[in-house]
């Protein structure tokens, strides 16, 4: 059977819903041919079951995620494998070695010790917002700085350097920029993290970077810098955009927000439902076929590229009842907003803690929180790898 190839869907019907084409593909062709920007053919997987199969299958490699892009052409001379330490783009055994080292830093003790600090950061920012008046841009004053400060705390990044950090990471993840600009932005971030790692090696502290050197003194500065860079981006961008977009969504779903206000114990459930419903890693995850394999009745050939749509999988009615409905009372177990398989997000528990505290305190502090503009005036980060709100003017 011949399957017509189409480009990756990117047009959203609403700020909160993935492209409608995903639903159609999931129903008719859950494994469909994908037209890549360079003219080659890849695969797009949209069903929950098959996305999980690809993301956990040993026939698929994560190395391809650093050299292919479903939205723009990467010149051959600029393609390269992930550097040692950037384990999101590596396969076993290298991936397992680095991940194990980092897992040792995400201890229960460390996560618990961060909770009071996160709580205080959130309260401090809400105090500042309230003191400044009766309105604010929630992205600028709350959603962006909170995760930034948490990562600063985790990695030992000096607070006075966080603005530059945010600026550099934002430029790096903006998919609207030409590849050369994005690459230069990435190098700027890498340079900053490398300098931070060098400082930590000579003057260690009670932070994750110092802990990595303590766990394995044979690690090079470059390896630790790549691991730190990965945490910096993943730990900041996803949580920040979930806070902004999640608030926007709840303000547009007053029935769900009312349930949360009436029963604050629903906060953990609410966070899981927001993660499923919004799936802010909007273009999915990339895998490369390293061994011929059949998935969903289609034969994948060695060397082909596969895009797994997390957004489509998290709206699959075969897995979730009424998936198009936001329901913060939904019983959750296995959404894949944090990925699946050996590359499932390492910092997901920290992200959950941040969101639980931030949403709870925000809606408790401002019971009359509302948009200060019409919904269609909210600026969205449609060109970013991680989807979200560019601004969110609110009043209380």
C-alpha positions as CSV (number, residue, x, y, z in Angstrom):
1,X,0.0,0.0,0.0
2,X,1.3,3.4,-1.0
3,X,1.0,6.1,1.7
4,X,1.0,9.8,0.7
5,X,3.7,11.8,2.4
6,X,2.8,15.0,4.1
7,X,4.8,17.6,6.0
8,X,4.7,17.7,9.8
9,X,1.4,19.3,10.9
10,X,1.9,22.6,12.7
11,X,-1.3,24.6,12.4
12,X,-3.2,24.6,15.7
13,X,-7.0,25.1,15.7
14,X,-6.9,26.7,19.2
15,X,-4.0,27.7,21.5
16,X,-4.6,24.5,23.6
17,X,-5.1,21.8,20.9
18,X,-2.6,20.1,18.7
19,X,-3.1,20.3,14.9
20,X,-6.3,18.7,13.7
21,X,-4.3,16.6,11.2
22,X,-3.0,14.5,14.1
23,X,-6.4,13.3,14.9
24,X,-7.1,12.3,11.3
25,X,-3.8,10.6,10.9
26,X,-4.2,8.7,14.2
27,X,-7.6,7.4,13.1
28,X,-6.7,6.6,9.5
29,X,-2.9,6.1,9.3
30,X,-1.3,6.0,12.8
31,X,2.0,5.3,11.0
32,X,2.2,7.7,8.1
33,X,4.8,8.9,5.6
34,X,6.4,12.2,6.6
35,X,7.9,14.6,4.0
36,X,11.1,15.9,5.5
37,X,12.4,19.4,4.7
38,X,15.3,18.0,2.7
39,X,13.1,16.1,0.4
40,X,13.6,12.7,2.1
41,X,10.9,10.5,3.5
42,X,10.4,9.8,7.2
43,X,7.7,8.4,9.3
44,X,5.2,10.1,11.7
45,X,3.7,8.0,14.5
46,X,0.5,9.3,16.2
47,X,-1.1,6.5,18.3
48,X,-0.3,6.1,21.9
49,X,0.5,2.4,21.6
50,X,2.8,2.8,18.6
51,X,4.6,5.9,20.0
52,X,5.5,3.9,23.1
53,X,6.6,1.0,21.0
54,X,9.0,3.2,19.0
55,X,10.3,5.1,22.0
56,X,11.1,1.9,23.8
57,X,12.2,-0.2,20.9
58,X,15.9,-1.2,20.6
59,X,15.7,-0.9,16.9
60,X,15.5,2.9,17.2
61,X,18.3,5.3,18.0
62,X,18.3,8.7,19.7
63,X,21.5,9.8,18.0
64,X,19.4,10.9,15.0
65,X,17.7,13.5,17.2
66,X,20.8,15.7,16.9
67,X,21.2,15.6,13.1
68,X,17.6,15.6,11.8
69,X,14.9,18.2,12.1
70,X,11.3,17.8,10.8
71,X,10.9,21.5,10.2
72,X,14.1,22.7,8.6
73,X,17.1,21.5,6.6
74,X,20.3,21.0,8.5
75,X,23.3,21.3,6.2
76,X,25.3,18.1,6.1
77,X,28.5,19.8,7.2
78,X,26.7,21.1,10.3
79,X,25.3,17.7,11.4
80,X,27.1,16.0,14.2
81,X,26.4,13.3,16.8
82,X,25.7,14.4,20.4
83,X,28.8,15.3,22.4
84,X,29.9,13.1,25.3
85,X,27.6,13.9,28.2
86,X,24.6,15.0,26.1
87,X,22.9,11.7,26.8
88,X,19.5,12.6,25.4
89,X,21.1,12.1,21.9
90,X,23.0,8.9,22.8
91,X,22.3,5.2,22.9
92,X,23.4,2.5,25.3
93,X,25.9,1.9,26.8
94,X,27.0,5.6,26.8
95,X,23.5,6.8,27.6
96,X,23.2,4.5,30.6
97,X,26.5,5.5,32.1
98,X,25.7,9.2,32.1
99,X,22.1,8.8,33.1
100,X,23.1,6.7,36.1
101,X,25.5,9.3,37.2
102,X,22.9,12.0,37.0
103,X,20.2,9.9,38.6
104,X,22.4,9.7,41.6
105,X,22.1,13.5,41.9
106,X,18.3,13.4,41.8
107,X,17.9,11.9,45.2
108,X,14.7,12.0,47.3
109,X,16.7,14.0,49.9
110,X,17.7,16.6,47.4
111,X,14.2,16.9,45.9
112,X,12.7,17.3,49.4
113,X,15.3,19.8,50.4
114,X,14.3,21.9,47.4
115,X,10.6,22.1,48.2
116,X,10.9,24.8,50.9
117,X,13.2,26.8,48.6
118,X,10.8,26.5,45.7
119,X,7.9,27.5,48.0
120,X,9.8,30.6,49.1
121,X,10.7,31.5,45.5
122,X,7.1,31.3,44.5
123,X,5.9,33.4,47.5
124,X,8.6,36.0,46.9
125,X,7.5,36.5,43.2
126,X,3.9,36.7,44.1
127,X,4.7,39.3,46.8
128,X,6.6,41.3,44.2
129,X,3.7,41.1,41.7
130,X,1.2,42.2,44.3
131,X,3.3,45.0,45.6
132,X,3.8,46.3,42.0
133,X,0.1,46.8,41.4
134,X,-3.0,44.9,40.2
135,X,-1.7,43.4,36.9
136,X,1.4,41.8,35.4
137,X,2.8,39.7,32.6
138,X,2.7,36.3,34.3
139,X,5.3,34.9,31.9
140,X,7.9,37.6,32.7
141,X,7.2,38.0,36.4
142,X,6.4,34.4,37.4
143,X,6.5,31.5,34.8
144,X,10.0,32.2,33.5
145,X,11.9,33.2,36.7
146,X,10.6,30.4,39.0
147,X,12.1,27.5,37.0
148,X,15.2,29.6,36.3
149,X,15.8,30.1,40.0
150,X,15.2,26.4,40.7
151,X,17.8,25.4,38.1
152,X,20.2,28.0,39.5
153,X,19.7,26.3,42.9
154,X,20.2,22.9,41.5
155,X,23.3,23.6,39.4
156,X,24.8,26.3,41.5
157,X,24.2,29.0,38.9
158,X,24.7,32.5,40.4
159,X,21.4,34.3,40.6
160,X,22.8,37.4,39.0
161,X,23.5,35.5,35.8
162,X,20.0,34.1,35.3
163,X,18.8,36.9,32.9
164,X,21.6,36.1,30.5
165,X,20.9,32.4,30.8
166,X,17.2,32.9,29.9
167,X,18.1,35.1,27.0
168,X,20.6,32.6,25.6
169,X,18.4,29.5,26.0
170,X,15.4,31.3,24.5
171,X,17.3,32.1,21.3
172,X,18.6,28.6,21.1
173,X,15.2,27.0,21.2
174,X,13.5,29.4,18.8
175,X,12.8,27.3,15.6
176,X,12.0,30.5,13.6
177,X,15.6,31.4,13.5
178,X,17.9,30.3,10.6
179,X,19.9,27.2,11.5
180,X,23.2,29.1,11.7
181,X,21.7,31.5,14.2
182,X,20.3,28.7,16.3
183,X,23.6,27.0,16.2
184,X,25.4,30.1,17.3
185,X,22.9,30.6,20.1
186,X,23.5,27.0,21.2
187,X,27.2,27.6,21.3
188,X,26.7,30.7,23.4
189,X,24.8,28.6,26.0
190,X,27.4,25.9,25.8
191,X,30.2,28.5,26.4
192,X,28.4,29.8,29.5
193,X,27.8,26.3,31.0
194,X,31.4,25.3,30.3
195,X,32.6,28.3,32.3
196,X,30.3,27.5,35.1
197,X,31.6,23.9,35.2
198,X,35.2,25.1,35.3
199,X,34.4,27.3,38.2
200,X,32.7,24.4,40.1
201,X,35.6,22.0,39.5
202,X,38.0,24.4,41.3
203,X,35.4,25.7,43.8
204,X,32.8,23.0,44.5
205,X,29.6,23.6,46.4
206,X,26.4,21.8,47.4
207,X,25.1,21.5,43.9
208,X,24.6,19.0,41.1
209,X,27.6,19.9,39.0
210,X,29.9,19.6,42.0
211,X,28.2,16.3,42.9
212,X,28.9,14.8,39.5
213,X,32.6,15.5,39.9
214,X,32.5,14.0,43.3
215,X,30.7,10.9,42.0
216,X,33.2,10.4,39.2
217,X,36.4,12.5,39.2
218,X,37.4,11.1,35.8
219,X,34.6,13.1,34.1
220,X,35.9,15.8,31.9
221,X,34.7,19.4,32.1
222,X,33.2,19.0,28.6
223,X,31.2,15.9,29.7
224,X,29.8,17.6,32.8
225,X,29.1,20.8,30.8
226,X,27.0,18.8,28.3
227,X,25.1,17.1,31.1
228,X,24.5,20.5,32.8
229,X,23.4,22.0,29.5
230,X,20.8,19.3,29.0
231,X,19.4,19.9,32.5
232,X,19.5,23.7,32.0
233,X,17.3,23.5,28.9
234,X,15.0,20.7,29.8
235,X,14.5,21.8,33.4
236,X,13.8,25.4,32.5
237,X,11.9,25.6,29.2
238,X,9.3,22.9,29.7
239,X,8.3,23.9,33.2
240,X,8.2,27.6,32.4
241,X,5.9,27.0,29.4
242,X,3.7,24.7,31.4
243,X,3.2,27.4,34.0
244,X,2.3,30.0,31.5
245,X,0.2,27.9,29.2
246,X,-1.4,26.0,32.0
247,X,-2.6,29.2,33.7
248,X,-4.0,30.5,30.4
249,X,-5.9,27.2,30.0
250,X,-7.3,27.1,33.5
251,X,-8.5,30.7,33.1
252,X,-10.3,29.7,30.0
253,X,-11.8,26.6,31.8
254,X,-13.5,28.3,34.8
255,X,-15.3,25.1,35.7
256,X,-12.0,23.2,36.1
257,X,-10.4,26.1,38.0
258,X,-13.5,26.2,40.3
259,X,-13.0,22.5,41.1
260,X,-9.4,23.1,42.0
261,X,-10.2,26.1,44.2
262,X,-12.9,24.1,46.0
263,X,-10.6,21.1,46.5
264,X,-6.9,22.0,46.6
265,X,-6.1,18.3,47.1
266,X,-6.7,18.0,43.3
267,X,-3.5,19.8,42.5
268,X,-1.4,16.7,41.8
269,X,-4.2,15.4,39.5
270,X,-4.6,18.8,37.9
271,X,-0.8,19.0,37.0
272,X,-0.9,15.5,35.4
273,X,-4.0,16.4,33.4
274,X,-2.4,19.7,32.2
275,X,0.7,17.8,31.2
276,X,-1.3,15.3,29.2
277,X,-3.6,17.9,27.6
278,X,-1.0,20.4,26.6
279,X,2.0,18.2,25.7
280,X,4.2,21.3,25.2
281,X,7.0,19.4,23.4
282,X,5.0,20.2,20.4
283,X,7.0,18.6,17.5
284,X,7.5,15.3,19.3
285,X,10.6,13.3,19.6
286,X,12.9,12.0,16.9
287,X,14.3,8.5,16.5
288,X,16.4,6.9,13.8
289,X,15.9,3.3,12.6
290,X,19.1,1.3,13.1
291,X,17.5,-2.1,12.3
292,X,14.7,-3.0,9.9
293,X,11.5,-3.4,11.9
294,X,7.8,-3.5,11.3
295,X,5.6,-1.2,13.4
296,X,1.9,-0.7,12.9
297,X,1.9,-2.8,9.7
298,X,4.6,-0.6,8.1
299,X,8.1,-1.6,7.4
300,X,10.7,0.8,8.8
301,X,14.1,0.6,7.0
302,X,17.5,1.2,8.5
303,X,18.5,4.8,8.2
304,X,15.0,6.3,8.1
305,X,13.8,9.0,10.5
306,X,10.8,8.6,12.8
307,X,8.9,11.4,14.6
308,X,6.8,10.3,17.6
309,X,4.0,12.8,18.3
310,X,3.6,13.1,22.1
311,X,0.7,15.5,21.6
312,X,-1.2,13.1,19.4
313,X,-0.5,10.1,21.6
314,X,-1.7,11.9,24.7
315,X,-5.1,12.6,22.9
316,X,-5.6,9.0,21.8
317,X,-9.1,7.8,22.7
318,X,-7.8,4.3,22.6
319,X,-5.9,5.1,25.8
320,X,-7.9,8.0,27.4
321,X,-11.6,8.5,27.8
322,X,-12.8,11.7,26.2
323,X,-9.2,12.9,25.6
324,X,-10.3,16.2,24.1
325,X,-11.9,17.2,27.4
326,X,-9.8,18.8,30.1
327,X,-10.8,17.0,33.4
328,X,-8.6,17.6,36.4
329,X,-10.4,14.8,38.2
330,X,-9.2,12.3,35.6
331,X,-7.4,9.3,37.0
332,X,-3.9,9.4,35.5
333,X,-1.3,6.8,35.2
334,X,0.6,6.7,31.9
335,X,0.5,10.0,29.9
336,X,3.8,10.4,28.0
337,X,4.3,14.2,28.3
338,X,7.7,13.3,29.8
339,X,8.5,10.8,27.1
340,X,8.8,7.0,27.5
341,X,11.5,4.4,27.6
342,X,15.1,4.9,28.6
343,X,15.0,8.5,27.7
344,X,12.0,9.4,29.8
345,X,12.7,12.8,31.4
346,X,15.0,12.5,34.4
347,X,13.8,15.6,36.1
348,X,10.1,15.0,35.8
349,X,9.6,14.8,39.6
350,X,11.2,18.1,40.1
351,X,9.1,19.6,37.4
352,X,6.0,18.2,39.0
353,X,6.9,19.7,42.4
354,X,7.5,23.1,40.8
355,X,4.1,23.1,39.1
356,X,2.2,21.8,42.1
357,X,3.6,24.6,44.3
358,X,3.4,27.4,41.7
359,X,-0.2,26.7,40.6
360,X,-1.4,26.2,44.2
361,X,0.1,29.4,45.5
362,X,-0.8,31.5,42.4
363,X,-4.5,30.7,42.6
364,X,-4.6,30.9,46.3
365,X,-3.0,34.3,46.4
366,X,-5.2,35.8,43.6
367,X,-8.7,34.4,43.8
368,X,-9.9,36.8,41.1
369,X,-7.0,36.2,38.7
370,X,-8.1,36.8,35.1
371,X,-6.8,37.7,31.7
372,X,-6.0,41.4,31.2
373,X,-6.5,41.0,27.4
374,X,-8.8,39.2,25.1
375,X,-7.7,35.5,24.7
376,X,-6.9,36.0,21.1
377,X,-4.4,38.7,22.0
378,X,-2.2,36.4,24.1
379,X,1.1,35.9,22.2
380,X,2.1,32.3,21.7
381,X,5.5,30.6,21.2
382,X,4.4,28.8,18.0
383,X,7.9,28.7,16.6
384,X,9.6,27.2,19.6
385,X,10.5,23.5,20.1
386,X,8.7,23.8,23.5
387,X,5.2,25.4,23.0
388,X,3.8,28.0,25.4
389,X,2.8,31.6,26.0
390,X,5.3,34.4,25.0
391,X,3.3,36.8,27.3
392,X,0.3,36.4,29.5
393,X,-1.1,39.7,30.8
394,X,-3.2,39.0,33.9
395,X,-5.0,41.1,36.5
396,X,-6.4,40.4,39.9
